[in-house]
C-alpha cells in the first residue's frame, strides 16, 4: 500500500519566498505541534519532516521562526495524481492558514524548461510550462513581514483577503476530479502597498494620483507666479510714488525755534533796526527827467536831508514823493538846496510819528571804523550794506554837467567800501551807534573815472560821503534861510595849471582882478601868480583840492597857508570870508 512517500523526484511548490525559509513554500508557525496524519498518509508540513518539501538528496534548510500566529485547522492533502494527470495544469487548491501539503510527482516526470524566478514575482515568476500551478495562499491575519491588514479586510465574514473564510474541515474532492479554480490572491493582496489601504484600488487608475499631484504643483507654480507679478506691480507702484513724492509720509526737517529777534545794538542787524525807521526813499519826476534817491529825517517837523542832484530833476515845477520805511507816502517840497555842497532839504507835511536819525561827529571818525550804508539802490528800498571807513579828507568833485562850473560840487569826503549804487545818494552812512557820520553822494566808476553816481552801473567798492559836520551846517542854513554860505579866500585860481599846488590866476572873471580887493586873500598878502602848497599844514596839489579844503571849514575860520612866490616859500594866516551859494 502506498504510504504517501513516492521514491521518484519531487516537484517543488512555487510560492512567494519567506525571509529565512528558503526551502518552505508557506509561512510556518514557530513551535507548532506536529499535525495528524491524513487519510492518504501525508504528514503536515508543520510536523518538521524535510523529506516532504525537498527533492531527493537535498539537505534540509534551517528553520527560521516566524511571527507567532494562531494555528489554523489542518486540511487533508489531496492524493497524488497519476503521471498522465500530473502532466496537465493543476488548478490551485484551497489550503488552510497553516500550510498545504506539497504534491508529489511520479518518477520519470518531465522537468521544467527553465528555472523559475527565485522571487516568484508575477507575471515572470510563475512556474515553467511543465510545472504544476501554485496553490492558493491566503494571508494570515498578520501578513508576512508584519504588514498590517486594513480594517475593511479584517472584518467579520472575510479571511483578511476580501474572500469568505474556508471551513475548517473541507471534504476532499475525488482523487481524479477536476480542481475548482480559485481566484488568484495576487490581484487582491499587495504586502508592499501603502499601510491601511485597500488591497485592491477602488479609486482612479494607476498614475492618476501623480497626474493630480503634477496638476496641483502646476497650479501652485502658476499661483506663485501670479503672486510675484502682483507683488512686483505693487512694489513698483510704491517705489514710483516714493520717488515722485519723496516718501510715504510728510517730511519735516529739524529747525531752530524762533527767538525774540533781539540783536546787539552795535551789530549790523541792531544798527539797521535802529536806523531804518528814519530813512526814506525819494521819487522825483520833472518835465524832462526823473530820478530816485534816499534821504533821512532830521527832526519831527518833517525836514529831510538829501543830495542836491537827487531833487534837481524836479526843477521848479516837478513833483517829489517821499516814501517811509513802513510804506507810508507823503508829498515833499524843497526847502533849500546848494549845488556847491551837493545838499538839499525837503520837507513833508501832515506826517506824524517821525523819528529823527541822530547825527554823529565826522571829526571823530577813524580809518577802519565799521560803517553801515542804507538806501534804495536801483529803487530797492531799505537796502542795508556794511563796510569800513577806507579814508578821510578825500577831495572829490561831482557834477559839472552845465559846463560853466556852477553845478560842480567840491567835497572833502569820507571814503568807504560799503557798497553804494545809484539810488543810494542822499542816504545816511552811520557808525556803530547808528549815528549819521556822512551823506552818501558819489562813487568812483572803473570805466570812465567819473565820480558821479550816474557815471557807472554799480559799485566797485569806492564810495564817497559828505562828512556830517559839513552837512549839518549846510542843512541848518538851508532850513533857516533857504540858502547856504560858502567860506572863501577872495582869489581866482588858474584851473588849467598842471603843476603841484593851486596857482592864483593873473586875471579874474570878466576882466576883474584875480585877488579881490579888500578880501581875505588881499588882507593876508596873497598876490597873482602865487602858488599855494599847504592849508593848515596839509599839502595841496591842485586848485580843486584847495577849494575842497577851504569849504570844509566855516566862514570866519582862520587858516594857515603855505605858498611859493618866485621860488621862495612863504607862510601867512587868513580869516575865511563868506559867499552865498547857489
TIVO-408379 format. One record per residue (C-alpha): residue number from 1; x, y, z. Coordinates in Angstrom, 1 decimal, decimal comma, m for minus. Each point is the difference from the previous one (the first is absolute). Layout:
resi/c1/c2/c3
NUM/X/Y/Z
...
This chain:
resi/c1/c2/c3
1/0,0/0,0/0,0
2/1,3/3,5/m0,9
3/0,9/1,9/3,2
4/0,2/3,4/m1,8
5/3,8/0,0/m0,4
6/0,8/m0,6/m3,7
7/3,6/m0,8/m0,9
8/0,1/2,0/m3,2
9/1,1/3,6/m0,2
10/m2,1/2,5/1,8
11/m1,4/3,1/m1,5
12/0,2/3,3/2,0
13/m3,0/2,1/0,6
14/0,7/3,6/m1,2
15/m1,0/2,7/2,4
16/1,1/3,3/1,2
17/3,3/m0,2/1,9
18/0,0/0,4/3,7
19/2,9/1,7/1,7
20/2,3/m2,5/1,6
21/m2,0/m3,1/m1,3
22/1,4/m0,7/m3,4
23/m1,2/m3,6/m0,1
24/m3,6/0,6/1,2
25/m2,9/0,9/m2,2
26/m2,2/1,6/2,6
27/0,4/1,8/3,3
28/0,5/m2,2/3,0
29/m0,8/0,5/3,6
30/3,0/m0,2/2,2
31/m0,5/m2,6/2,6
32/m3,2/m1,6/m1,5
33/m0,7/m3,5/1,0
34/0,0/m2,8/m2,6
35/m3,2/m0,4/m1,8
36/m2,0/m3,2/m0,5
37/0,6/m2,3/m2,9
38/m2,7/0,3/m2,7
39/m1,8/m2,8/m1,7
40/2,5/m0,3/m2,8
41/2,9/m0,3/2,4
42/1,5/3,6/m0,6
43/1,5/1,8/3,0
44/m0,8/3,6/0,7
45/3,0/2,3/m0,8
46/m0,2/1,5/3,4
47/1,2/m3,4/1,3
48/3,5/0,8/m1,1
49/0,7/m2,9/m2,6
50/2,4/1,4/m2,5
51/m0,5/m2,9/m2,5
52/m3,5/1,2/m0,7
53/1,1/3,4/m1,4
54/3,5/m0,5/m1,4
55/1,2/m2,0/m3,1
56/1,9/m3,2/0,5
57/3,5/0,4/1,3
58/m0,5/3,7/1,0
59/1,1/1,1/3,4
60/m2,7/1,4/2,2
61/0,0/3,8/0,3
62/0,1/1,6/3,5
63/m3,2/1,0/1,4
64/m0,4/3,6/0,9
65/m2,7/0,8/2,5
66/m2,9/2,1/m1,3
67/m2,1/2,4/1,9
68/m2,3/m1,8/2,2
69/m3,5/m0,5/m1,4
70/m2,8/m2,2/1,2
71/0,0/m3,3/m1,9
72/m2,8/m0,7/m2,4
73/m1,8/m3,2/m0,6
74/1,8/m2,6/m2,0
75/m1,6/m1,0/m3,3
76/0,7/m3,5/m1,4
77/2,4/0,0/m2,9
78/m1,1/m1,1/m3,5
79/1,2/m3,4/m1,2
80/2,7/m0,1/m2,5
81/m1,2/m0,2/m3,6
82/1,2/m2,5/m2,6
83/2,7/1,1/m2,4
84/m2,5/0,4/m2,7
85/m1,9/2,5/2,1
86/3,0/1,9/1,5
87/1,1/1,0/m3,5
88/m3,0/2,2/m0,3
89/m0,3/3,3/1,9
90/m1,4/m0,3/3,4
91/m2,2/2,8/1,3
92/0,9/1,3/3,5
93/m1,7/m1,6/2,8
94/m1,3/1,6/3,1
95/2,3/m0,3/3,0
96/m0,2/0,7/3,6
97/1,6/3,0/1,7
98/2,7/m2,3/1,4
99/1,4/m1,8/m3,1
100/m0,8/m2,2/m3,0
101/1,6/m3,3/m0,8
102/2,2/0,0/m3,1
103/m1,1/m2,2/m2,9
104/2,2/m2,9/m1,0
105/1,2/m0,5/m3,5
106/0,4/m3,6/m1,2
107/3,4/m1,2/m1,1
108/0,8/0,8/m3,5
109/m2,0/3,2/m0,1
110/1,3/2,7/m2,3
111/2,0/2,9/1,5
112/m0,7/3,7/m0,8
113/1,7/1,6/m2,9
114/1,6/2,7/2,2
115/0,5/0,8/3,6
116/m2,7/2,2/1,3
117/0,7/3,5/1,5
118/1,1/m0,4/3,5
119/m2,1/2,9/1,1
120/m3,1/m1,5/m1,7
121/m1,1/3,5/m1,2
122/m3,0/m0,1/m2,4
123/m0,2/m0,1/m2,9
124/3,6/m1,1/m0,4
125/0,3/m2,1/3,2
126/m2,5/m2,6/m0,9
127/0,9/m3,6/m0,5
128/1,3/m1,4/m3,3
129/m2,3/m1,6/m2,6
130/0,4/m3,4/1,6
131/m0,2/1,0/3,6
132/m3,3/m0,3/1,9
133/m1,8/3,2/0,9
134/0,6/1,4/3,5
135/m2,6/m0,5/2,6
136/m2,2/2,8/1,2
137/1,4/1,7/3,1
138/m1,9/2,2/2,2
139/1,7/2,4/2,4
140/m0,3/m0,5/3,6
141/m1,6/2,7/2,2
142/3,6/1,4/0,3
143/1,6/m0,2/m3,4
144/3,6/m0,7/m0,7
145/2,6/2,5/1,2
146/m2,5/1,4/2,4
147/m2,1/1,9/m2,6
148/m3,1/1,2/1,7
149/m3,3/m0,9/m1,5
150/m2,5/2,9/m0,5
151/m3,1/m0,2/2,0
152/m2,4/m0,6/m3,0
153/1,9/m3,3/m0,8
154/0,0/m1,3/3,6
155/m3,8/0,4/0,3
156/m2,2/m2,8/1,0
157/m0,9/m2,3/m2,8
158/3,3/0,3/m1,8
159/3,4/m1,6/0,3
160/2,0/3,2/m0,2
161/0,4/m0,2/m3,8
162/m3,5/1,0/m0,8
163/m1,2/m3,6/m0,4
164/m2,4/m2,1/2,0
165/1,8/m2,2/2,6
166/0,6/m3,6/m0,8
167/m1,6/m2,6/2,2
168/2,3/m1,7/2,4
169/m0,8/m3,4/m1,4
170/m0,6/0,1/m3,7
171/m0,8/m3,4/m1,4
172/2,6/m1,2/m2,5
173/m1,1/m0,2/m3,6
174/0,3/m3,2/m1,9
175/3,5/m1,0/m0,9
176/m0,4/0,6/m3,7
177/m2,5/2,7/0,2
178/0,7/3,2/m1,9
179/1,3/2,6/2,4
180/m2,3/3,1/0,6
181/1,7/3,2/m1,0
182/0,5/2,5/2,7
183/0,5/3,7/m0,4
184/3,7/1,0/0,1
185/1,0/1,8/3,1
186/2,7/1,9/m1,9
187/m2,7/2,3/m1,4
188/m1,4/0,6/3,5
189/2,9/0,4/2,4
190/3,1/2,1/m0,3
191/2,2/m0,1/3,1
192/2,1/2,8/m1,4
193/m2,9/2,4/m0,3
194/m0,6/3,0/2,1
195/m1,1/m0,9/3,6
196/m3,6/0,0/0,8
197/m1,1/0,2/m3,6
198/m2,3/m2,5/m1,8
199/1,7/m2,9/m1,6
200/m1,7/0,9/m3,2
201/m0,1/3,6/m1,2
202/m3,6/1,1/m0,3
203/1,0/3,6/m1,0
204/1,3/1,3/m3,3
205/2,4/m1,9/m2,2
206/3,6/m0,3/0,7
207/1,9/3,2/m0,5
208/m3,0/2,3/0,5
209/1,4/1,0/3,4
210/3,2/1,1/m1,6
211/m1,9/2,0/m2,6
212/m2,1/1,6/2,7
213/3,3/0,8/1,9
214/1,5/1,5/m3,1
215/m3,1/2,0/m0,6
216/0,0/1,2/3,5
217/3,7/0,9/m0,3
218/m0,7/1,8/m3,3
219/m2,8/1,9/1,7
220/2,3/1,0/2,9
221/2,6/1,1/m2,5
222/m2,5/2,2/m1,9
223/m1,3/1,4/3,2
224/3,5/0,9/1,1
225/0,8/1,7/m3,3
226/m3,2/2,0/0,2
227/0,7/0,9/3,6
228/3,5/1,1/m1,0
229/m1,4/2,1/m2,9
230/m2,5/1,7/2,3
231/2,6/0,6/2,7
232/2,4/1,4/m2,6
233/m2,7/2,4/m1,4
234/m0,9/1,2/3,5
235/3,7/0,4/0,9
236/0,7/1,9/m3,2
237/m3,0/2,3/0,6
238/1,2/0,6/3,5
239/3,5/0,7/m1,2
240/m1,2/2,4/m2,6
241/m2,1/1,8/2,5
242/2,9/0,3/2,5
243/2,3/1,2/m2,7
244/m2,5/2,6/m1,2
245/m1,3/1,2/3,4
246/3,2/m0,6/2,0
247/m1,5/m2,6/2,3
248/m3,3/m1,3/1,4
249/m0,1/2,5/2,8
250/0,4/3,8/0,2
251/3,6/1,0/0,5
252/0,6/2,5/2,8
253/3,5/1,3/0,3
254/1,5/1,1/3,3
255/0,0/3,7/0,6
256/1,1/2,3/2,8
257/m2,8/1,6/2,0
258/m0,8/3,6/m0,7
259/1,7/2,4/2,3
260/m1,0/3,4/1,1
261/2,0/1,6/m2,8
262/2,1/2,1/2,3
263/3,5/1,0/m1,3
264/2,9/1,8/1,5
265/m0,4/3,8/m0,5
266/3,4/0,3/m1,6
267/m0,5/m2,9/m2,5
268/m1,1/0,7/m3,5
269/m3,4/m1,4/0,7
270/m0,3/2,1/3,1
271/1,2/3,2/m1,9
272/m2,4/m0,7/m2,8
273/m3,0/m0,6/2,3
274/0,8/3,4/1,7
275/0,6/2,0/m3,2
276/m2,5/m1,3/m2,5
277/m3,1/1,7/1,4
278/1,7/3,4/m0,6
279/1,0/m0,7/m3,6
280/m2,2/0,9/m3,0
281/m0,1/m0,6/m3,7
282/m0,4/3,1/m2,3
283/m1,6/m0,2/m3,4
284/0,4/3,1/m2,2
285/m1,7/0,7/m3,3
286/0,5/3,1/m2,1
287/m0,9/1,2/m3,4
288/3,0/m1,5/m1,7
289/1,4/m2,6/2,4
290/m0,6/m2,0/3,2
291/2,1/m1,7/2,6
292/0,1/m1,9/3,3
293/2,0/0,6/3,1
294/0,1/m0,3/3,7
295/m0,3/2,4/3,0
296/m0,3/m0,1/3,7
297/m2,2/1,8/2,6
298/1,7/3,0/1,8
299/m2,8/1,0/2,4
300/m3,6/m0,6/0,9
301/m1,0/3,0/m2,0
302/0,4/m2,1/m3,2
303/3,4/1,3/m1,3
304/1,9/m2,6/m2,1
305/3,6/0,4/m1,1
306/1,1/m1,4/m3,4
307/2,3/0,8/m2,9
308/m0,6/3,0/m2,3
309/0,4/m2,2/m3,1
310/m2,9/m2,2/1,3
311/m2,5/2,8/m0,1
312/1,5/1,9/m2,9
313/m2,2/m1,8/m2,7
314/m3,2/1,5/1,6
315/1,1/3,5/m0,9
316/m2,5/2,7/1,1
317/m3,2/m1,9/m1,0
318/0,9/m3,7/0,5
319/m1,5/m2,4/2,5
320/1,7/m1,6/2,9
321/m1,4/m3,0/1,9
322/1,4/m1,2/3,3
323/m0,5/m3,7/1,0
324/0,8/m1,0/3,5
325/1,3/m3,4/1,1
326/m3,4/m1,2/1,1
327/m1,5/0,7/m3,5
328/m1,7/3,3/0,8
329/0,4/2,7/m2,6
330/m0,2/3,8/0,1
331/0,6/2,8/m2,4
332/3,2/2,0/0,6
333/1,2/3,5/m1,0
334/3,5/1,4/m0,2
335/0,9/2,4/2,9
336/3,4/0,8/m1,3
337/2,9/m1,4/m2,0
338/3,6/0,7/m0,8
339/1,9/m1,4/m3,0
340/3,4/0,9/1,4
341/m0,5/m2,3/3,0
342/m2,4/m2,4/m1,9
343/m2,5/0,2/2,8
344/m3,8/0,7/0,2
345/m2,7/0,1/2,6
346/m3,6/m1,4/m0,8
347/m2,9/0,4/2,3
348/m3,1/m2,1/0,4
349/m3,2/1,2/1,6
350/m2,8/m1,7/1,9
351/2,1/m3,0/1,1
352/0,2/m1,0/3,6
353/2,1/m2,4/1,9
354/3,2/1,0/m1,8
355/3,2/m1,4/1,5
356/3,1/2,3/m0,6
357/3,3/m1,8/m0,6
358/2,7/1,1/2,5
359/3,0/1,8/m1,4
360/3,5/m1,0/0,8
361/3,3/1,9/m0,2
362/2,0/m0,7/m3,1
363/3,2/1,5/1,6
364/0,0/m3,1/2,3
365/0,0/m2,5/m2,8
366/3,2/m2,1/m0,5
367/1,1/m2,0/m3,0
368/m1,2/m3,6/0,5
369/m3,1/0,9/2,1
370/m3,0/m2,2/m1,0
371/m2,8/1,7/m1,7
372/m3,4/m0,9/m1,5
373/m1,5/1,6/m3,1
374/m3,8/0,1/m0,4
375/m1,9/1,0/m3,1
376/m2,0/m1,1/m3,1
377/2,5/m1,1/m2,6
378/m1,8/m0,4/m3,4
379/m3,2/0,8/1,9
380/0,4/m2,9/2,4
381/m1,2/1,7/3,2
382/1,5/m0,7/3,5
383/3,1/m1,6/m1,4
384/2,8/m0,4/2,7
385/3,7/m0,5/m0,9
386/3,0/0,1/2,3
387/3,6/0,8/m0,2
388/2,7/2,2/1,6
389/1,4/3,5/m0,4
390/2,7/m0,4/m2,6
391/1,4/3,6/0,1
392/m0,7/3,5/1,2
393/0,2/3,4/m1,6
394/m0,3/m1,3/m3,6
395/m0,3/3,1/m2,2
396/m2,6/m0,8/m2,7
397/m2,0/2,0/m2,4
398/m3,3/m1,0/m1,4
399/m2,4/1,5/m2,6
400/1,2/2,4/m2,6
401/m2,7/m1,0/m2,6
402/m0,9/3,6/m0,7
403/3,5/0,8/m1,2
404/0,4/3,4/1,8
405/1,1/m1,7/3,3
406/m3,0/1,3/1,8
407/m1,3/m3,5/0,8
408/3,4/m1,4/1,1
409/0,1/m1,3/3,6
410/3,2/0,0/2,0
411/0,0/m2,5/2,8
412/2,6/m0,8/2,5
413/m1,5/m3,5/0,2
414/0,1/m3,1/2,2
415/1,0/m3,0/m2,1
416/m1,7/m3,4/0,7
417/m0,1/m3,4/m1,5
418/m3,6/m0,6/1,1
419/m1,8/m0,7/m3,3
420/m1,7/3,2/m1,3
421/m1,9/m0,1/m3,3
422/m2,3/2,4/m2,0
423/m2,9/0,7/2,4
424/2,1/0,1/3,1
425/0,7/3,7/m0,5
426/m1,2/2,1/3,0
427/m0,2/m3,1/2,3
428/1,7/m0,1/3,4
429/3,4/m1,5/0,7
430/m0,2/m1,0/3,7
431/2,4/m1,2/2,6
432/m0,4/m2,8/2,5
433/m2,2/2,3/2,2
434/m2,4/0,4/m2,9
435/1,0/3,7/m0,2
436/0,5/1,7/m3,3
437/3,6/0,8/m0,9
438/m0,5/0,7/m3,7
439/m2,4/0,4/m3,0
440/0,7/m2,4/m2,8
441/0,5/2,1/m3,1
442/2,4/m1,5/m2,6
443/1,7/m3,1/m1,3
444/3,1/m0,5/m2,1
445/m0,6/m1,7/m3,3
446/2,6/m2,4/m1,3
447/m0,8/0,6/m3,7
448/0,0/3,8/m0,4
449/1,5/1,2/3,3
450/m3,1/2,1/0,7
451/m0,9/0,6/3,6
452/m3,6/0,6/m0,7
453/m2,6/m2,5/0,9
454/m1,4/m0,2/m3,5
455/3,4/m0,6/m1,5
456/0,1/m3,8/0,7
457/m2,3/m2,9/0,3
458/1,0/m1,3/3,4
459/2,3/0,2/3,0
460/3,6/m1,0/m0,2
461/0,6/0,7/3,7
462/1,0/3,7/m0,4
463/m2,8/2,0/1,6
464/0,1/3,6/1,3
465/m2,1/1,7/2,6
466/m0,2/3,7/1,0
467/1,1/0,3/3,7
468/m2,9/0,6/2,2
469/1,7/3,0/1,7
470/m0,2/1,8/m3,3
471/m3,5/m1,3/m0,7
472/m1,3/1,1/3,3
473/1,2/3,6/m0,6
474/m1,4/0,2/m3,5
475/m3,3/m1,6/1,1
476/m0,5/2,5/2,7
477/0,6/2,8/m2,4
478/m2,4/m1,4/m2,6
479/m2,7/m0,5/2,6
480/0,5/3,4/1,6
481/0,7/2,2/m3,1
482/m0,6/m2,2/m3,0
483/3,6/0,5/m1,0
484/3,4/m1,1/1,0
485/3,2/2,1/0,4
486/3,4/m1,0/m1,3
487/3,3/0,9/1,6
488/2,3/1,9/m2,4
489/3,5/1,5/m0,1
490/m0,8/2,6/m2,7
491/2,3/m1,2/m2,9
492/m0,5/m1,5/m3,5
493/1,9/m3,2/m0,7
494/1,6/m1,1/m3,3
495/m1,8/m3,4/m0,5
496/2,2/m0,8/m3,0
497/3,2/0,0/2,0
498/1,5/m3,5/0,0
499/2,8/0,4/2,5
500/m0,1/m0,9/3,6
501/m2,1/2,3/2,1
502/m2,8/2,6/m0,6
503/1,1/2,9/m2,1
504/m1,6/3,5/0,3
505/m1,1/1,2/m3,4
506/1,4/3,1/m1,7
507/m3,6/1,3/m0,8
508/m3,4/m0,6/1,5
509/m3,4/m0,6/m1,7
510/m1,2/2,6/m2,4
511/3,3/1,9/0,2
512/m0,2/0,5/3,8
513/3,2/m0,4/2,1
514/0,8/m3,5/1,1
515/0,4/1,1/3,6
516/m3,1/1,7/1,2
517/0,9/3,4/1,5
518/m0,8/0,1/3,7
519/m0,7/m3,7/0,1
520/1,6/m2,6/2,4
521/2,8/m0,8/m2,4
522/0,9/3,6/m0,7
523/0,1/0,7/3,8
524/2,3/m3,0/0,5
525/2,4/1,2/m2,8
526/m0,8/m2,5/m2,8
527/1,0/1,2/m3,4
528/m0,8/m1,1/m3,6
529/2,4/m2,8/m1,1
530/0,5/m1,4/3,5
531/m0,2/m3,8/0,4
532/m1,7/m1,2/3,2
533/1,5/m3,3/1,1
534/m1,4/m0,6/3,5
535/m3,1/0,7/2,1
536/0,3/m0,5/3,7
537/3,1/m2,1/m0,6
538/m1,7/m2,3/m2,6
539/1,5/m0,1/m3,5
540/m2,1/1,4/m2,9
541/0,7/m1,5/m3,5
542/m2,7/1,7/m2,1
543/m2,6/2,9/m0,1
544/m2,9/m2,5/0,6
545/1,7/m1,3/3,1
546/0,5/3,5/1,3
547/m3,7/0,8/m0,4
548/m1,0/m3,3/1,7
549/2,2/0,8/3,0
550/m1,3/3,5/0,3
551/m3,6/m1,1/m0,2
552/0,6/m2,5/2,7
553/0,1/3,0/2,4
554/m2,5/2,5/1,1
555/0,1/3,7/m0,9
556/2,1/1,9/2,5
557/2,4/m2,9/0,7
558/3,7/0,9/0,0
559/2,3/m1,9/m2,4
560/3,8/m0,3/m0,2
561/1,2/0,0/m3,6
562/3,3/m1,0/m1,5
563/0,9/1,4/m3,4
564/2,8/0,5/m2,5
565/0,7/3,3/m1,7
566/2,9/0,4/m2,4
567/1,6/m3,2/1,3
568/m0,2/1,0/3,6
569/m2,2/m1,7/2,6
570/m2,3/2,3/2,0
571/m2,6/m0,5/2,8
572/m2,9/2,1/1,0
573/m3,3/m0,1/1,9
574/m3,4/1,1/m1,2
575/m3,6/0,0/1,2
576/m2,6/m1,6/m2,3
577/m2,6/2,2/m1,5
578/m3,6/m0,9/m0,9
579/m1,8/m0,3/m3,3
580/m3,6/m1,0/m0,8
581/m0,3/m3,2/m1,9
582/m2,4/m1,0/m2,7
